[in-house]
Amino acid sequence: MAGPHDAPLQALFLPFAQGVLPWPSGPVLFLRARDGFPLREHAAADALTCEQSFRPFAEALERNGWNVREESEIEADSTRYALVLVLPPRQREEARALFARAVALAAPGGRVVACQSNNEGARSGEADLRQLTGLAGSLTKHHCRTYWSAPLPADTDAALQARWAALDAPRPILDGRFVSRPGVFAWDRIDPASALLVEHLPSTLSGHGADLGAGFGYLSAEVLARCPKVTGLDLYEAEARALTLARRNLQAIAHPAQLQYHWRDVTAGLGAQYDFIVSNPPFHTPSRADRPDIGQRFIAVAAQALR
């Protein structure tokens, strides 16, 4: 669940709390949704659809009774929404693609309402939605900026919308060795910590292992390439968008090891034992806020899961 200091979630609902915008009677979609009191205060569970690819946030929403659906399910559904709420990510290409999706999923006469903290791209996000649809208004509070479109289609730039929709599409990186997409951690490069780990990766690893925080699959690919005695490898990743890439990247590698993919919050434990574990643990939240306790918990979980 979003904590008591989830300022963007609080600020997102300001236009409705202050009576600037009416809460619609039709269906509502919440992209990159997070649970918290402001959501429960305004939305009804039977009229709200949530999309969240980060497992800890998705689990918090599910625990509190919200309808959480995958991107593919929402795209396959013909429902169009009277209101699309967005908590845009910091990465700008990913955020622009999300705005394009939000506009496409809004019903005629519907609105897109978004909020970002000032230090995570609020001004850029506001400028981008203005460029895409025009803006009907904005508010600032809690060091955040909330902004919204006029009733759509308004002045939506259809050509720009199509270009932005493709901005975070999976694409080849590192001379075609991997496929990745904007928004995934170190999406277009090898993270220096992962590269250092690979330099010291023993080729004698054997048996059934795990990769905690697997990202788009770089460490797992190196394990398969360097360690012929590995018979199985389980990839754990909290971000579904990254895990999908890892599956695609490892399917391209010829290796007899049995591979399994887990969309899971590693900090909650694994429930399995392994012969070896590799990990470049995260020390930050999805918004890049420093959280050394997350990395420390990864290390503790890894130690508990070794045979």
C-alpha positions in Angstrom: 0.0 0.0 0.0 1.1 3.5 -0.6 2.4 5.0 2.6 1.1 8.0 4.5 3.6 10.2 2.6 2.6 9.2 -0.9 2.2 12.8 -1.9 1.4 12.2 -5.6 -1.5 9.9 -4.7 -2.9 12.5 -2.3 -2.5 15.3 -4.8 -4.0 13.3 -7.6 -7.4 13.6 -6.0 -7.3 17.3 -5.2 -9.4 18.4 -8.1 -12.2 16.1 -6.9 -11.8 16.9 -3.2 -11.9 20.6 -3.9 -14.9 20.4 -6.3 -12.9 21.6 -9.3 -13.8 18.4 -11.2 -16.8 16.1 -10.7 -16.3 12.5 -10.0 -17.8 10.7 -13.0 -20.7 8.2 -12.8 -19.1 6.0 -15.5 -16.2 3.6 -15.2 -12.8 4.8 -14.1 -9.3 3.5 -15.0 -6.2 4.1 -12.8 -2.9 3.6 -14.6 0.1 2.9 -12.4 -2.4 2.7 -9.5 -1.4 2.7 -5.9 -3.6 2.0 -2.9 -4.2 4.6 -0.2 -6.8 6.5 1.7 -7.4 9.1 -1.0 -8.3 6.3 -3.5 -10.7 4.7 -1.0 -12.3 8.0 -0.2 -13.3 8.8 -3.8 -13.6 5.6 -5.8 -16.0 2.7 -5.7 -14.4 -0.7 -6.1 -17.1 -1.9 -8.6 -16.5 1.1 -10.9 -12.7 1.2 -10.8 -10.1 -0.7 -12.8 -6.5 -0.6 -11.7 -3.4 -1.3 -13.7 -0.1 -1.8 -11.9 2.9 -3.8 -13.1 5.0 -3.5 -9.9 4.1 -6.4 -7.8 4.2 -4.9 -4.3 1.8 -2.1 -5.3 -0.4 -4.6 -7.2 -0.6 -6.9 -4.2 -1.6 -4.0 -1.9 -4.4 -3.0 -4.3 -5.6 -6.6 -4.5 -5.6 -7.0 -0.7 -7.9 -4.0 -0.3 -10.4 -5.3 -2.8 -9.5 -3.3 -6.0 -9.9 -4.9 -9.4 -6.3 -5.1 -10.8 -5.9 -6.1 -14.4 -3.0 -6.6 -16.7 -2.2 -4.3 -19.6 -3.1 -7.0 -22.1 -6.5 -7.5 -20.5 -7.3 -3.8 -20.6 -6.2 -3.5 -24.2 -8.3 -6.5 -25.2 -11.4 -5.1 -23.5 -13.7 -2.7 -25.4 -14.5 -0.6 -22.3 -13.7 3.1 -22.6 -13.5 5.1 -19.4 -15.2 8.3 -18.2 -12.0 9.1 -16.3 -8.4 7.9 -16.6 -6.2 8.6 -13.6 -2.4 8.4 -14.2 0.6 8.4 -11.9 3.2 8.8 -14.6 6.7 7.2 -14.3 9.8 9.3 -14.2 11.2 8.0 -17.5 9.9 10.4 -20.1 9.5 8.1 -23.1 7.6 5.6 -20.9 5.5 8.4 -19.5 4.6 9.7 -22.9 3.6 6.3 -24.0 1.4 6.0 -21.0 -0.3 9.3 -21.8 -1.0 8.1 -25.3 -2.6 4.9 -23.9 -4.6 7.0 -21.4 -6.1 9.1 -24.2 -6.9 6.0 -26.3 -8.7 4.4 -23.4 -10.8 7.5 -22.5 -14.4 7.5 -23.6 -15.7 10.4 -25.7 -16.1 13.2 -23.2 -13.8 11.6 -20.7 -10.8 13.1 -19.1 -7.2 12.3 -18.3 -6.0 13.4 -14.8 -2.4 13.0 -13.9 -0.1 13.9 -11.0 3.7 13.9 -10.4 6.0 15.2 -7.7 8.0 18.2 -8.7 11.3 16.3 -8.5 10.1 13.5 -10.6 9.2 15.3 -13.8 6.0 17.2 -13.0 6.7 20.1 -15.3 7.7 17.9 -18.2 4.6 15.7 -17.7 2.3 18.7 -17.6 3.9 20.1 -20.8 3.6 16.7 -22.5 -0.1 16.3 -21.7 -0.7 19.9 -22.8 1.1 19.1 -26.1 -1.0 16.0 -26.6 -4.5 17.1 -25.6 -4.4 20.6 -24.4 -4.9 21.3 -20.7 -8.0 22.4 -18.9 -6.4 23.1 -15.5 -3.8 22.3 -12.9 -3.2 22.5 -9.1 -0.1 22.3 -7.0 0.2 21.0 -3.5 2.4 18.6 -1.5 5.3 19.5 -3.7 3.3 17.9 -6.6 1.5 19.1 -9.7 -1.9 17.7 -10.7 -3.0 18.5 -14.2 -5.9 17.4 -16.5 -7.2 17.4 -20.1 -10.4 18.9 -21.3 -13.1 16.5 -22.1 -11.7 14.3 -24.9 -11.2 14.1 -27.8 -10.7 17.8 -27.3 -7.7 19.0 -29.4 -5.8 15.7 -29.3 -3.0 15.4 -31.8 -3.7 12.0 -33.3 -0.3 11.8 -35.1 1.6 12.7 -32.0 -0.5 10.2 -30.0 0.5 7.4 -32.4 4.2 8.3 -32.2 4.2 8.5 -28.4 2.3 5.2 -28.1 5.3 3.4 -29.7 8.0 5.2 -27.5 8.3 2.4 -24.9 7.9 -0.5 -27.3 10.5 -3.3 -26.8 13.6 -2.9 -29.0 17.0 -4.5 -29.5 19.8 -3.2 -27.4 23.5 -3.9 -27.0 24.0 -4.9 -30.6 20.9 -7.0 -30.6 21.9 -9.3 -27.8 18.9 -8.3 -25.7 15.5 -6.7 -26.1 14.5 -4.0 -23.6 12.3 -0.9 -23.3 12.3 2.5 -21.6 11.4 2.5 -17.9 13.0 -0.8 -17.1 16.0 -0.4 -14.7 19.2 0.4 -16.7 17.0 -0.3 -19.8 19.6 0.4 -22.5 22.9 -0.6 -20.9 24.5 -3.0 -18.5 24.4 -1.6 -15.0 28.0 -1.3 -13.6 27.2 -3.4 -10.5 25.9 -6.2 -12.7 29.0 -6.0 -14.9 31.2 -6.2 -11.9 29.3 -9.3 -10.6 29.7 -11.0 -14.0 33.5 -10.4 -13.9 33.6 -12.5 -10.8 31.0 -15.0 -11.7 32.4 -18.5 -11.1 31.9 -20.9 -14.0 31.5 -23.8 -11.5 28.0 -22.8 -10.5 25.8 -25.9 -10.7 22.4 -27.2 -9.9 19.2 -25.2 -9.6 19.7 -21.5 -8.9 17.8 -18.2 -8.8 18.3 -14.6 -10.0 16.7 -12.1 -7.6 15.6 -8.9 -9.2 16.3 -10.3 -12.7 15.4 -7.2 -14.7 15.5 -7.9 -18.4 17.6 -11.0 -17.9 21.3 -9.9 -18.2 22.6 -11.8 -15.2 20.6 -14.9 -16.0 21.9 -14.9 -19.6 25.5 -14.7 -18.3 24.9 -17.6 -15.9 23.6 -19.7 -18.8 26.5 -18.7 -21.0 29.2 -19.3 -18.5 28.0 -22.1 -16.3 27.4 -25.3 -18.2 26.5 -27.3 -15.0 23.4 -25.2 -14.2 20.3 -27.4 -14.6 17.7 -24.9 -13.6 17.2 -21.2 -13.1 14.3 -19.3 -11.5 14.0 -15.6 -12.3 12.3 -13.4 -9.7 11.3 -9.8 -10.7 8.7 -7.4 -9.2 8.3 -5.4 -12.4 6.1 -7.3 -14.9 7.4 -5.3 -17.8 10.9 -6.4 -17.1 10.0 -10.0 -16.5 8.3 -10.2 -19.9 11.6 -9.0 -21.5 13.6 -11.5 -19.5 11.5 -14.4 -20.7 11.9 -13.2 -24.3 15.7 -12.7 -23.9 16.4 -16.1 -22.4 14.2 -18.0 -24.8 16.7 -16.9 -27.5 19.6 -18.8 -25.6 20.3 -22.4 -26.4 20.7 -24.0 -23.0 19.2 -27.2 -21.4 18.5 -25.6 -18.1 14.9 -25.5 -16.9 13.8 -21.8 -16.6 10.9 -20.5 -14.5 9.7 -16.9 -14.2 8.2 -15.4 -11.0 6.4 -12.0 -10.8 7.1 -11.6 -7.1 8.1 -9.3 -4.3 11.4 -10.8 -3.2 11.3 -9.0 0.1 8.3 -11.3 1.1 10.5 -14.4 0.7 10.9 -17.1 -1.9 9.3 -20.2 -0.5 12.0 -22.4 -2.3 15.6 -23.5 -1.7 18.4 -23.1 -4.2 22.0 -24.3 -4.9 23.1 -20.8 -5.8 21.7 -17.3 -6.1 22.8 -14.4 -8.1 21.5 -10.9 -7.6 22.2 -7.2 -8.2 19.8 -6.1 -5.5 17.8 -2.9 -5.8 18.5 -0.1 -3.3 15.7 2.2 -4.5 12.0 2.3 -5.1 10.4 2.6 -8.6 10.6 6.4 -8.3 14.4 6.0 -7.7 14.1 7.1 -4.0 17.0 5.6 -2.0 15.9 2.6 0.0 18.9 0.6 1.2 16.7 -1.6 3.4 15.3 -3.2 0.2 18.7 -4.3 -0.9 19.5 -5.5 2.6 16.3 -7.6 2.6 17.2 -9.1 -0.7 20.5 -10.3 0.7 18.8 -11.7 3.8 16.2 -13.5 1.7 18.9 -15.0 -0.5 20.8 -16.3 2.5 17.7 -18.0 3.8 17.0 -19.6 0.5 20.3 -21.3 0.0 20.5 -25.0 0.6 
